[in-house]
């Protein structure tokens, strides 16, 4: 019973960290709890994906696909508080306007959004809208499964950077400190990957493995780019990886469904 309670606390911690979904009970907080909650990051993505898919389905019943996608994107921002989108805009501003590690990290900590961030997020949302629109023209039900899978696996992929790359910002002042520079945790990765497999079961198409590979290749490239310029990753980098991998999965799905 205690084990179940602890796991519930870990999941609730991840839910509170990544979304604005209220948790109907008080939970304790510590660095250890935050650390162990990492295994449920992809599960939070699964929940966010289900909410997005539900909003899209209901919206298309009332309106059309285009309005449904916009309402879904609004719902996603409201549910998550634009947590990952904020990281993406900070990443665009810092790497676009900064030169050298110190300057890049200084800009990244600035709460203001500059030209690079504004342009980047507009282009990202445009890619997200048009790729989902293209996928949804054949079947709204089918694209719902893709959306759920994209939210799940993109958070799983982003979370793997905690194990494969070094955290480089001021750790003592960071809310992500417990997650920084973690040794490889096979059990945590397995728990997270189970959510990806569950999402895959909603749309069992072996061709999506190639779309997954494209998304993970995006993470590898971004990890290399971050390491080259700042020596590792920051919390904003993780958010950027999630957003980019989500879009890459949509684009990869379009490619494999067209050519395979």
Secondary structure as UniProt FT lines:
FT   HELIX           2..18
FT   HELIX           31..36
FT   HELIX           37..40
FT   HELIX           41..62
FT   HELIX           65..80
FT   TURN            81..82
FT   HELIX           83..97
FT   HELIX           101..109
FT   HELIX           115..136
FT   TURN            137..138
FT   HELIX           140..164
FT   HELIX           171..173
FT   TURN            175..176
FT   HELIX           177..179
FT   TURN            180..181
FT   HELIX           186..202
FT   TURN            206..207
FT   HELIX           208..230
FT   HELIX           235..259
//
